[in-house]
Amino acid sequence: MGLNSYVAREPRPLPIFVLADTSGSMRGEKINELNLALREMLNALNAADDIRGKFQLSVITFGGDVKVLQPLADIDGLVLTELGATGNTPMGQAFDVVCEMIEDRNVVSSRAYTPTIVLISDGLPTDCTEEMYRRKNYFDWAPLVALHKGERSSKCQRMALGIGEDADVEMLKSFIDNPEMPVIKTQDASGIAKFFKWVTMSTVARMTSMNPNEISVMAPMFDIDDEDIVI
């Protein structure tokens, strides 16, 4: 094959799916800080160098209904739509949507590295049964069962932030379903930026490691207080 026939292979993508609670309780400072943190993450990922591929980003919101606000796309040149806050918290529907996207090879390439799913919420899911709220055991909830047992979604790195006293930490722990990955909590909007900095650093660490499919590669939690790390 001559040199003129050589075609460089497309860099392997690492998809990042952000599941963002945009219910009415996120209105005000929390949604503003979330918008800022997403933009800062995007800028930092674009500035990363010496990585083993490229980053892709999707933003799925759940507030009143579920929207794929940003379809999965390369981050180069990406401009994010501003998030608003309204309605209830259909978190289970958001799990269904992200699971379907990850399992679809027309959305997530077969060449892609193992995706990361990032969940941010300040309350209870409103599409879950009262019995599960009482028992605080969500592992038999259909949306989580599908996410945890999907051929591809089950392998994803999952990270979660709970904001305020009303955040359902047991739900977030059930979503992560990994004893080595903590839930991060913050009492107010001030912790959102710190969480996304950790997510960004951890994602870059994976893409500069020998094996970006290794989901246990995590950055140190420099800015996160010990009491805000829930195992």
C-alpha positions as CSV (number, residue, x, y, z in Angstrom):
1,M,0.0,0.0,0.0
2,G,1.4,3.4,-1.0
3,L,1.7,6.3,1.4
4,N,-1.0,8.1,-0.5
5,S,-3.4,5.3,0.2
6,Y,-2.9,5.5,4.0
7,V,-5.9,6.8,6.0
8,A,-5.4,7.7,9.6
9,R,-7.8,6.0,12.0
10,E,-10.3,8.1,13.8
11,P,-9.3,8.6,17.5
12,R,-11.1,6.3,19.8
13,P,-13.8,8.2,21.8
14,L,-14.5,8.1,25.5
15,P,-18.2,9.0,25.9
16,I,-19.4,11.0,28.9
17,F,-23.1,11.1,29.7
18,V,-24.3,13.7,32.2
19,L,-27.7,13.0,33.7
20,A,-28.7,16.4,35.1
21,D,-31.6,16.9,37.5
22,T,-33.4,20.0,36.2
23,S,-36.5,19.7,38.4
24,G,-38.0,22.8,40.0
25,S,-36.0,22.4,43.2
26,M,-32.8,23.0,41.2
27,R,-34.0,26.5,40.2
28,G,-31.7,29.5,41.1
29,E,-28.2,29.1,42.3
30,K,-28.0,25.3,41.8
31,I,-28.9,25.4,38.2
32,N,-26.6,28.4,37.6
33,E,-23.7,26.6,39.2
34,L,-24.4,23.4,37.2
35,N,-24.4,25.4,33.9
36,L,-21.1,27.0,34.9
37,A,-19.5,23.6,36.0
38,L,-20.5,22.0,32.7
39,R,-18.9,24.8,30.7
40,E,-15.7,24.6,32.8
41,M,-15.6,20.8,32.3
42,L,-16.0,21.2,28.6
43,N,-13.2,23.8,28.4
44,A,-10.9,21.6,30.6
45,L,-11.5,18.5,28.5
46,N,-10.8,20.5,25.3
47,A,-7.5,21.6,26.8
48,A,-6.3,18.1,27.7
49,D,-3.3,16.9,25.8
50,D,-1.4,13.6,25.4
51,I,-4.6,11.7,25.6
52,R,-5.3,8.3,24.0
53,G,-8.3,9.4,21.9
54,K,-11.0,12.0,22.1
55,F,-13.8,12.9,24.4
56,Q,-17.5,12.9,23.5
57,L,-20.3,14.5,25.6
58,S,-24.0,14.1,26.0
59,V,-26.3,15.9,28.4
60,I,-29.6,14.3,29.4
61,T,-31.9,16.4,31.6
62,F,-34.8,15.2,33.8
63,G,-37.1,17.9,35.0
64,G,-40.8,17.5,34.2
65,D,-39.8,15.3,31.3
66,V,-36.6,13.7,30.0
67,K,-34.7,15.4,27.2
68,V,-31.5,14.6,25.3
69,L,-30.5,18.2,25.5
70,Q,-27.1,17.5,23.9
71,P,-26.8,14.3,21.8
72,L,-23.5,12.5,22.1
73,A,-20.9,14.5,20.1
74,D,-17.2,15.2,19.9
75,I,-16.4,18.1,22.4
76,D,-14.3,20.0,19.9
77,G,-16.3,23.1,19.0
78,L,-19.3,22.0,21.1
79,V,-21.5,24.7,22.6
80,L,-23.8,23.6,25.4
81,T,-27.4,24.7,25.7
82,E,-28.2,26.5,28.9
83,L,-30.1,24.4,31.4
84,G,-33.3,25.6,33.0
85,A,-35.2,24.1,36.0
86,T,-38.9,23.1,36.2
87,G,-41.2,20.2,37.0
88,N,-40.7,16.9,38.9
89,T,-37.8,14.4,38.9
90,P,-38.3,11.5,36.4
91,M,-34.9,10.0,37.2
92,G,-36.0,6.4,36.2
93,Q,-36.9,7.6,32.7
94,A,-33.4,9.2,32.4
95,F,-31.8,5.9,33.3
96,D,-33.9,4.2,30.5
97,V,-32.8,6.8,28.0
98,V,-29.1,6.7,28.8
99,C,-29.2,2.9,28.8
100,E,-30.8,2.8,25.4
101,M,-28.2,5.2,24.0
102,I,-25.3,3.2,25.4
103,E,-26.6,-0.1,24.0
104,D,-27.1,1.4,20.6
105,R,-23.9,1.0,18.5
106,N,-25.2,3.8,16.2
107,V,-24.8,6.2,19.1
108,V,-21.8,4.7,21.0
109,S,-19.3,3.3,18.6
110,S,-18.1,-0.2,19.0
111,R,-14.6,1.3,19.1
112,A,-15.5,3.6,22.0
113,Y,-13.8,3.3,25.4
114,T,-16.0,2.3,28.3
115,P,-18.4,5.3,28.9
116,T,-18.7,7.4,32.0
117,I,-22.2,8.3,33.4
118,V,-22.4,11.2,35.7
119,L,-25.6,11.7,37.8
120,I,-26.5,15.0,39.6
121,S,-29.6,15.3,41.7
122,D,-31.0,17.2,44.7
123,G,-34.0,15.1,45.5
124,L,-36.0,11.9,45.2
125,P,-37.0,10.3,41.9
126,T,-40.7,10.9,41.3
127,D,-41.2,7.9,39.1
128,C,-40.3,5.4,41.7
129,T,-42.7,3.5,44.1
130,E,-43.4,4.6,47.6
131,E,-42.5,1.1,48.8
132,M,-38.9,1.5,47.5
133,Y,-38.7,4.9,49.2
134,R,-39.6,3.2,52.5
135,R,-37.3,0.3,52.1
136,K,-34.4,2.3,50.6
137,N,-33.6,-0.6,48.4
138,Y,-33.7,0.3,44.7
139,F,-31.9,-2.7,43.2
140,D,-35.1,-4.3,41.9
141,W,-36.3,-1.0,40.3
142,A,-36.6,-1.8,36.6
143,P,-34.7,1.2,35.2
144,L,-31.7,0.4,37.5
145,V,-31.9,-3.3,36.7
146,A,-31.7,-2.5,33.0
147,L,-28.7,-0.2,33.5
148,H,-26.9,-2.7,35.7
149,K,-27.5,-5.7,33.5
150,G,-27.1,-4.1,30.0
151,E,-24.4,-5.7,27.9
152,R,-22.6,-2.4,27.7
153,S,-24.2,-0.1,30.3
154,S,-23.3,-2.5,33.1
155,K,-19.6,-1.9,32.4
156,C,-19.8,1.9,32.6
157,Q,-18.0,4.0,35.1
158,R,-20.7,5.7,37.2
159,M,-20.2,8.8,39.4
160,A,-22.9,10.7,41.4
161,L,-23.4,13.9,43.3
162,G,-26.2,14.6,45.8
163,I,-27.1,18.2,46.5
164,G,-28.7,19.2,49.8
165,E,-30.5,17.4,52.5
166,D,-33.3,16.1,50.2
167,A,-30.9,14.2,47.9
168,D,-31.5,10.4,48.1
169,V,-28.0,9.1,48.9
170,E,-29.3,5.5,48.9
171,M,-30.6,5.9,45.4
172,L,-27.2,7.4,44.3
173,K,-25.3,4.5,45.9
174,S,-27.7,2.1,44.1
175,F,-27.0,3.8,40.8
176,I,-23.2,3.6,41.3
177,D,-23.4,0.0,42.6
178,N,-19.6,-0.1,43.2
179,P,-18.1,-0.2,46.7
180,E,-14.9,1.4,45.4
181,M,-16.7,4.4,44.0
182,P,-18.1,6.9,46.5
183,V,-21.2,9.1,46.3
184,I,-20.2,12.7,46.7
185,K,-22.6,15.0,48.5
186,T,-22.7,18.8,49.0
187,Q,-25.0,20.8,51.2
188,D,-25.5,23.6,48.7
189,A,-24.6,24.7,45.2
190,S,-21.0,25.5,46.2
191,G,-19.9,21.9,45.9
192,I,-21.0,21.4,42.3
193,A,-17.9,22.9,40.8
194,K,-15.7,20.8,43.0
195,F,-17.5,17.6,42.0
196,F,-17.2,18.4,38.3
197,K,-13.5,19.2,38.7
198,W,-13.0,15.7,40.2
199,V,-15.0,14.2,37.3
200,T,-12.9,16.1,34.8
201,M,-9.6,15.1,36.4
202,S,-10.7,11.5,36.6
203,T,-11.8,11.4,33.0
204,V,-8.5,12.9,31.8
205,A,-6.6,10.4,34.1
206,R,-8.3,7.5,32.3
207,M,-7.5,8.9,28.9
208,T,-3.8,9.3,29.8
209,S,-3.5,5.9,31.4
210,M,-2.2,2.7,29.8
211,N,-5.8,1.4,29.5
212,P,-8.6,4.0,29.3
213,N,-11.1,1.2,29.7
214,E,-10.0,0.7,33.3
215,I,-12.9,2.5,35.1
216,S,-11.1,2.3,38.5
217,V,-8.6,5.0,37.4
218,M,-9.6,8.0,39.6
219,A,-8.1,11.3,40.3
220,P,-7.4,12.3,44.0
221,M,-10.2,14.3,45.7
222,F,-8.1,17.4,46.5
223,D,-11.0,19.8,47.1
224,I,-13.7,17.5,48.5
225,D,-14.1,17.3,52.3
226,D,-14.0,13.8,53.9
227,E,-17.4,14.2,55.3
228,D,-18.8,14.7,51.8
229,I,-17.6,11.3,50.6
230,V,-20.2,8.6,51.2
231,I,-19.1,5.0,50.8
